[in-house]
């Protein structure tokens, strides 16, 4: 079986669930351009746990983990099947990575808000993976290497977060001009990704003031490290989308490909 793609997707505001813009159009095209996977695993910025877990529900519920948005968003559902069959087949990989299962957890918007545009028919078995808040960035990066064999079994792995994500500085105008520090760090991250300078990205606190402003907390940044941890020696990065929303959120997305 050919190796599946691996993606990092900036997901940004929940408003993207119902908006038709350049970013959501990019997601729709991405879903059409890459080969259809057997299953999907989303590494979520919105599920923090002690230990690492994967959803194993047969029919994962749609979790609305956002507040104060238009009712239209809460009327959207994403009734995809769970990936129980695939999990059973891949159990050895998950055990090797010390990953446990959660049969109650559904899919939060880090997963379904992007998949709604990529795979609107909601017909691909989907599971979500949590972030262990006890792990260091380097340990998250190394864990990605342990789950990389999933790509050879038809699983599309998506890191869903944002490279720059500072809600303390957010401008509620989605098209607001980005802050200089946000643009600066997004550019630094892009250069490091292209150079495969993963060490600097793992040790991001050493990259200066722009990095600290861009990553006040790391949960949206860590999914990007998972995607980079999956990168094989023969793979390059294709930036499928570049841009900002709300002044302090980078919507940068990329695909690993030969």
N, C-alpha and C positions, 0 to 999 in steps of 0.2 A: 504494500500500500504506500502511495506517495505521501511524503511528509505534508501535513496541513500547514496553512498559514498560521502566523501568530501576530496578534495586533495589540497596539496600545491605542485606546480611544479616550480623548478628553470628553467628558460627558456634560460638564457645565450645569447650567440652570435646568431645573425640572421643566421650565417653560418650553424647552426644546422638544418635549414630548408631543406638543400640539402645534409647534411652529413649522412653517415651510420656509427654510432659509438655506443659504449656501452650505451650512454645516449639515443640516438634516438631509439635503440632497446628496451630499457626499456620502453619508451613511447608506442611503438607498443604493447608490451606484456601487459602493464597496460590496454590499451583499450580493450584487449581481455579478461582480467581476471575479471574486475569489471562488474556488470550487466549493460546492455545498458540502459541509462537513457531516460526519456521522453523528456527532454530538458537539455541544458547546460547553466550555468551562470558563466562567467569568470570575476573575480575581477582583473582588469588590472593595472599593474605598469605604463602603458604608456598613461593613460587618466586621467589628472588632471583637476578638474573643481571646480567652486564655487557652492556648493551644490552637491548632489549625483544624478547621472543619470544612466539610463539603456537604451541600444539601443532597439528601437522598429521597426526598418526598416524591411519591408517584405523580402527583399533580401539584407542583409548587404554587402557592398562592402569590398573588401580586401584592407586594408590600408598598404602601404609600408613606415612605419615610421622609416626608417633607410637609411643611405646614404653612398655611396662609396664602395658598395659591388658588387660582380660579377652580370652581367646582368641576369644570370640564376635564381637568387632569385626573380627578378622582373617579371619573366615570370610565376611564380607559382601563382595560384589563389586558393581560398578556398570558393567555391560557395555554402555554406550551407544556408538553409532557416533561416529566422528570427523566433523569438518565439512569434509572435503576438497573436496566439491563447492561448498559455500558460500564457502570460502576462495578457490577459483579465481574465483568470480564477484565477490568483493570485493577482489581483489588490489590494485586501484588505491588503495583506501582504506588498506590496510596499508602499501603502498609510500609513500604520502604521509605516513604517520606514522612512517616509518623502522622498521617492525616486521619482524623476521625470523621464519623458521619453524623449528620443531624437530620432526622426524619421529619421534624416539625417546621423548620425554617423555610420560608418562601424566597422569592427573588425581590431584592430591593431595586431602586431605580438606577443604580450603577449598572445593573444588568438589563432590565426590561426597557428602560428608556432608550437605549441604543438599539437593542434587538428589535424593538417595534418598527424601527425604520429599516433595518437591514433585512429582517425576515418577518414581514408583516403577517404572514400566514401562521406564525407561531407553531410550526410543525416540526421543529428540530429539538430533540431531547436536550435539555439544558440543566446544568448544575452550576452552583455558585460556590466560590471558595472564600473563606474568611481570612483576615489578617490577624496573626497572633501578636498582640501588643507587647509581649515580652521579648520578641525577636528584634535584633538590630537590623539596620538596612542591609548589612552584609549577609546576615543569616537569611533574610528574605530572598536576596539574590541567589544564594546557594540552594535554597529550597526549590527555586524555579528549575534549577538543573536536574533535580530529582524527579520533577514531573514532566520533563521534556519528552520522555518516551511516549507520552500520550499523543504527541503530534504524529507519531508513526502508526497510531491506531485510529486515525481519522477524527481526532478531537481538535477543534478550533479553540485555542486558548486566547482569551482577551483580557488584558489588564485594563480596568476602567477606573479612571481617576482624573487628575489634571496636574500637569507639571508645575504650573503656577496656580495657586489656589489660596487666596487670602480674603476670607469673607469679612474680616474686620474693616477692610478697605473697599468693599464692593460698592459699585455705583449701580443703582437699580435700573438705569438705562442700559439695556443689553448691548447697545451699539456705542457705548461711551468710549472715548479715546483711552487706550491703555496707559497705565503709569509707566514712566521711564524705567523704573526698576524691574517691572514685570517684563517689559520688552528686552531689557538687558539680560535677565536670567534665562528667559526663553531662548535667546540667541546662544548663550553659553551652553545650555543643555543641548541644543541642536548640534553645536560643534563637537561636544563631547561624544554624542551618540554617533555622529558620522565618523569620528576618529576611533571609535570603540574604546574610548577612555572611560571605562566603566568604574574604575576606582574613584575618579573624581566625582562621579555622580553618586556613588555610594557614600562618599565622605563629603556630601554637599555642604555641610556646615562650614567647611574650609573655603568655600567659593565666594565668600564675601557678603556684604550687606544685602545685595540684590537677592541672593539665595535665601537669606534668613527672612526677608520680607515676603518672598514668594512662597516659602514653605514654613509658615508659623507653626503648623502641625503637619506630621508626615503622612497621614493616612491616604491623602489623594496622590501623593508622590510615589509611594511604595509600589502601587500596581505597575508603574512604568519600569521599575527595577525588575519586576517579575518578567515582563516581556523581554527586557534586555538579557536576563539570565537564561532565556530560552534560545538566544541567538547562537546558531551554529557557525563554525568557522567559515563556511562557504556562503553565508548569507549577508546581504546588505540591508540597509534600511531605506524604505521609500516613504517619504512624508506625504501622506495622502491628503492631509488638511493642515493648514496653518492659519491662525487667527486668534482673536481675543473676544471675550464677552464680558460685559459688566466691569471693564477697566482692570480688574485684578484676577482674571481667570484665563489661562491659556487653553485654547481648544485644540492644540497640536495633537495630531494623530499620526501613527506610522504603522507600516506593515513590514514584517521580516520576509525577505524573498531572496532567492538565488540571483 
